[in-house]
Amino acid sequence: MAHERPSMLRAAFSAIIEARSRQAQAYVNSALLALDDETLTSYGYSREQLKRRPTGSYPF
Protein backbone atom coordinates (compact mmCIF):
# COMPACT_ATOMS: atom_id res chain seq x y z
CA MET A 1 0.00 0.00 0.00
CA ALA A 2 1.46 3.34 -1.05
CA HIS A 3 1.86 6.10 1.50
CA GLU A 4 -0.56 8.87 0.68
CA ARG A 5 0.27 12.54 0.96
CA PRO A 6 -1.74 14.47 3.53
CA SER A 7 -4.63 16.50 2.20
CA MET A 8 -4.13 20.19 1.58
CA LEU A 9 -6.28 21.01 4.60
CA ARG A 10 -4.28 18.66 6.83
CA ALA A 11 -0.97 20.10 5.58
CA ALA A 12 -2.18 23.67 6.20
CA PHE A 13 -3.38 22.77 9.69
CA SER A 14 -0.05 21.09 10.49
CA ALA A 15 1.84 24.17 9.27
CA ILE A 16 -0.28 26.45 11.47
CA ILE A 17 0.28 24.22 14.51
CA GLU A 18 4.04 24.18 13.90
CA ALA A 19 4.19 27.98 13.52
CA ARG A 20 2.17 28.54 16.71
CA SER A 21 4.44 26.11 18.55
CA ARG A 22 7.51 28.10 17.49
CA GLN A 23 5.80 31.34 18.58
CA ALA A 24 4.99 29.86 22.00
CA GLN A 25 8.55 28.62 22.47
CA ALA A 26 9.96 32.06 21.61
CA TYR A 27 7.51 33.74 24.00
CA VAL A 28 8.42 31.41 26.86
CA ASN A 29 12.12 31.89 26.13
CA SER A 30 11.71 35.67 26.39
CA ALA A 31 9.93 35.28 29.72
CA LEU A 32 12.66 32.99 31.04
CA LEU A 33 15.35 35.51 30.05
CA ALA A 34 13.62 38.06 32.30
CA LEU A 35 14.39 35.89 35.35
CA ASP A 36 17.57 36.20 37.40
CA ASP A 37 20.42 33.70 36.96
CA GLU A 38 19.77 31.97 40.29
CA THR A 39 16.15 31.24 39.36
CA LEU A 40 17.15 30.07 35.88
CA THR A 41 19.68 27.68 37.40
CA SER A 42 17.07 26.30 39.81
CA TYR A 43 14.83 25.58 36.79
CA GLY A 44 17.69 23.84 34.98
CA TYR A 45 18.52 26.58 32.44
CA SER A 46 21.49 28.81 31.84
CA ARG A 47 21.31 32.32 30.39
CA GLU A 48 23.81 31.37 27.67
CA GLN A 49 21.65 28.41 26.65
CA LEU A 50 18.55 30.61 26.43
CA LYS A 51 20.32 33.36 24.46
CA ARG A 52 20.98 30.87 21.64
CA ARG A 53 17.26 30.17 21.24
CA PRO A 54 14.85 32.39 19.32
CA THR A 55 13.08 35.08 21.32
CA GLY A 56 10.26 37.39 20.54
CA SER A 57 6.86 38.53 21.51
CA TYR A 58 3.83 38.03 19.38
CA PRO A 59 0.58 39.96 19.52
CA PHE A 60 -1.49 36.74 19.67
N, C-alpha and C positions, 0 to 999 in steps of 0.2 A: 504494500500500500504506500503510495507516494505521500510525502509530507506536504500538506497544503499550506499556502501562504495565508496569513491572517487577513481577514476582510479589511477594507479600507477604514471602516468605523472602528474596528478593534485596534488597528495600527494607530489611528489618531488618538484614541483613548489612552493607549499605552504611552504615546509620546507626551500627552498632557500630564499623565501621572508621573512620568520620569522628570519632566520639567518642574513640576510642583515639589517633587522630592528634593531636587537640587536647590530650589529656592528655600525650602524649609531648613536644609542643612546649612546653607549660608547664613540664614537668619539666626539659627542657634549658635553658630560659630561666632557671629558678631556679639551675641549676648555673653557667651563664655569669655570673650576677650575683654569684656568690661569688668570681669571679676579680678580680684587681686591674686598674686602668684600663689599664696598659701592655700587659698580656696581651690584654685585650679589643681594644685598638686594633690589636695585631699580627694578631688574627683577623678584623679588619674590622668590629668592632662598637663602639658607644659605649654607655656606661651609660645615657644619656638615652633612646636608642633602645630598649634592653632594658626599661627601666622602663615603657614604654608598652604592652608586650606582657603578656599574661596570665602569671601565675606560679602555682605551686602544687606541692604534692607529693601523690602519690596512693599509696595502699597497694599497688597492683598495676599 
